[in-house]
Amino acid sequence: MKTSRRDFLKTTTMAGSALLIDPLKNLESPKPVKVAPGFSLIVLATNWGLEGSVDSFCVKAKAAGYDGIEVWYPTNDKDRTELYAALEKHQLKVGFLVGSGESNYQKHFDVFKQNLEAAVKLKPLYINCHSGRDYFSFDQNKKFVELGTQVSTDSAVPVYHETHRSRIMYSAPVTRQFIEAHAQLKLTLDISHWCNVHESLLQDQKETIDLALAHTEHIHARIGHPEGPQVNDPRAPEWDAAVKAHFAWWDVVVERKKKEGKTMTILTEFGPPDYMPATPYTRQPLANQWDINVYMMQTLRKRYL
């Protein structure tokens, strides 16, 4: 079948236009709810993958319109001094990540406990825990959850445990077991990991996901898919189903926060290679990590404010 030049140009123009469809711009609005006094939205930036000083990171985050940053708790005096000088200078809030890299349970717990108890003294917005290991026993991992609850109660600093591969809450059913055993458990929801772990958009685990959403206090806003924890660019039309699924989950959490009149904290957390797919040999990222995170921040503000 022969194709005329006019038909060819028409077809390629239509194909090019289809590529401009942005799932983030075509999301249905969340259902309206009565917002109780006290609700606020705080969107934070990640320094994951960025080079340079903490001050230059804060300059970049402030200029983009972020309210604050989420960083690993700095364990030495010099880094803490530099961090808090930059936060004050640029008027930014901070949430901390706390964890441990030890493979031995007791060493892991001891390092985690030391860092957690030191971090709460600085009174961050919250502490997000990369706690435990997926290969520790249930009873061993339960100690991290109990410690987090106790430290949070004593300090009045919110302590959350992240739904993250290789950590305690690496899967939906395992997380459900911990919630059922420890009703005070509070989560940082990075549900992109579960999409990867379960190779699905979790359609077959609605009851468990609903339970996790009810225990979510903080969100890591990265969009995963059944074969990976991060799509290459959420603005690309092929990720429409994944984008809609993630926003539907986040909508549930934000709606609860609005009704309760409480603060909702969200980190935009698209990462660099190897989270970001890259071209072979050159390892050049397929999209711009910082631009995507800023776009996500702007989208979250429009949607939830």
N, C-alpha and C positions, 0 to 999 in steps of 0.2 A: 504494500500500500504506500503510495507516494504522499508526502506531506509538503504542502506549499510553504514558502518562506513566511507568508502571513500567518498560517496556522501554527508554524513552529514558534514564531515570536509571541503569539497569543498564549500558547501553552507554557512557554518558559516564563512569561510575565506572571501568569497565574500561579505557577509553582513558586516563583520568588515571593509573591505576595503571601502565600501560605506560610512561608518561613518566618514572616514577620508577626504571625499570631503569637501573642504572649499569654500563656496560661495565667500568669499572675495578674494580668489586667482584665482577664475574663472570668475571674472568680465571682461566684454569687456572693452577695453581701451576707454577713452573719445575721441571724434573726435579732431584731431589736430587743433590748432588755432594759429594765429600769436600773440605772446605775446608782448604787448607794454612795453616800458621801464617803470620801476617803480613797476611792479608787484612783490609781495612777499607773501609768505605763512607763517603765524604765527599760530602755534598750541599750545594750552594752556591746562593745567591740572586742574582738579577740586579736591578740598579737601573734597568734599562731602563723608561722610562715613569714613574718615581717622581720626585717633586719634593722639595726639601728638602736638608739637609746630609748629608754622608757619615755623620756621627754618628747622625742620626735614622734613616738607612737601616740602620745596624748595630744600633741598638736594636730596630728592627722585625724584622730578620732573626734576631737572637738570641732574641727573644721567641717567634718562630714555631717555633724549634727547628732552624734551619739550623746547619751546621758552619762555614760561611764564606761568602764573596761572590766573584763574578767581576765585575771592572770593567775599563774601559779604563785602560791604564797612564797615570798622571798625569804630564804632561810638565813641570810646573813645581814648584818647591820647596815652595811654600805648600800646594798640593793634596796632594803626597806626605806632607808633615808631618801634615796633617789626617787623611789616610787611615790612616797608621800609628798615630797617637794613638788613633783610633777602634777599630782592630783590636786594639790592646793592651788598651784599656779594656774591650772587650766579648768578648775572648778568641775572636776569629774568625780563620780562615785566609783566604788570598786567592790567587786565580788572576788573571792579567792577560790582557787582549785587547791585541794589537798589530797595527797595520795602517797603511795610508796611503791618502789619498784622491786622490793625484795621477793624472792621466790619462796623462801622459808617462812612458814606461817608466823612464828613468834617474832622473828626479826621484822617482818612486814608490819605486824600489829604494833610493835614498839615504836618504829619510825613514824607510822601513821598517827599514833596517839601523841607523840611528841610534837609533830607538826600541827595537828588539829588544836591541841591545847595552847600552843603558841599563837596560832592564827586568830583564834577568837578574841585574844587580848587586844587586837587592833580594831575590833568592832567593825568589820566589813558589813556590807549589805547582807551577805549570806556566805556560807561556805559550801562549795560543791565537791563532794567526795568521790574520788576514784578509789573506791574502797574494796579491799579484799581481792580474791582471785576466783575465777570460775572453777578451778580445780581444788580449792580449799573445801572442806566439808561444810555442811549446812551449819553445824554447831560452831565451827570456827568463824564462818562469815557472820553468823548472828552476833558475835562479839563486837564487830564493827558497827552494826546497826544500834546495838544497845549503848555503845560508847558515844555514838553520834547524838542519840537522844539525850543522854545524860549531860553531855557537854553543852548542848543547845539549851537545855533547861537551866543549867547553872549560869550560863553566860548571857542568855536572851538573844543570842545570835542564831539565826536559822541555819540548820545543818541539813543538807540534802544529799541523797545518794543517787548517782547518775546511772541511767539505763545505758550501759556501755559494754560492748564486747570485751571479753577477757576479765571483766570485773564481776562483782556479786550479782548485779541485776542484768546479766548478759542476755537473758531471754525472758519472754513474757510469762511462761508458766512458772519459772523459778522465782521471778519477782512476785508473782501471786502468792507463792508459798510464804515468802517473807512478810508480805502485807498481812496475810491471815494469821501469822504468828506474832506480828508486832504492829498493832493498830496505829501506833504513833509514827510509823515510817513515813518520811516525806521524800519525794522524788524530784530529781532533775530529769525531765523527759527529753531524751534524745532518741526519739522513736525510729530515726533512720537506721540505727543499729539493729533493731528488731526486724525491720523489713528485710535486711540482709540475712540475719540469722535464720529467719523462718521462710526465706525465699518467697515472700508474698507481701501484699499490702494489708495483711492481717485480717482479711475478711472473715476468716473462720475462727477468730478468737475474740469476738466482740465483748463477751462478758468479762474476760480478763483485761482487755484494753480499757473498758469502762472503769474497772476497779483501779487500774493504774492512773487514769486521768483524774479520778477523785482524790488521789494521793499526790498529785503533781503540784509543786509550788513554783518551779522555775523551768524554763524551756530553753533548750539549745535548738535554734531554728536552722537546722540543715535538712535538706530533703534527700532521702535515700530511695532506693528502689530494690526489687527482689534480688538483684545480683550485685549490689554494692551499697555502701553507706552514703554515697554522694553522687547525685546526678552531675553531669558536666556543666550544665547551665540551666537553672530552673525556668529561664525565660524561653527556652526552646520548646516548640509545640509537642515534641514526642514525649515530654514528661508531664503532659496534662493530667493524667490519672494520678500520678504520684504527688504532684503539687496539690491537687484537690483533696487527696486523702490526708496529707499532713495538715493542711489548713483546717480541715474538718475536725481533726483531733485537737489542734491548738484552740479552735473556737470554743470547744467545750470547757477548757481550762479558763480561758479569758472570761467567758460568760459567768462562771462561778465566782471569779475574782471581782467582777463588776457587781454582782448581786451582794457579795460580802463586804464590798467597800474596802478592798485590800489592794496592796501594790502587786502588780504583775511585772516580774523581771524576765527579760528575754535576751539571750545572747545570739547574735547572728554568727554562725560558726561554719561557713563553708571554708574548707582548708586548702592548703597548697598540695602539689604532688607529694606523696602518691595518693592522697585522697582525691585530689583533682586529677582526672585523666590527662595524660600527656602523650605527645608524639614519640614514637620509638626513636632511639639513638640520641636525639637532641634533648629529650625530656622537657620540651617546651610545653607549658600548660595549655590546654585547649580553650580556656577562658580566663578572664581576669578575676582572681579571687577577691580582691578588695572591692572592685566595682559590683560584683554580685552581692557581697555582704551589705554594702551601702544600699543597693537596690532593695534588698530584703528588709533592711531597717526602714526605709521609706514606705514600703508596702505595708509593713506591720503597723506603722503609725497611722496611715490612712485607714486601715481596716479596723483598728481597735480604738481609735480616738475619734 
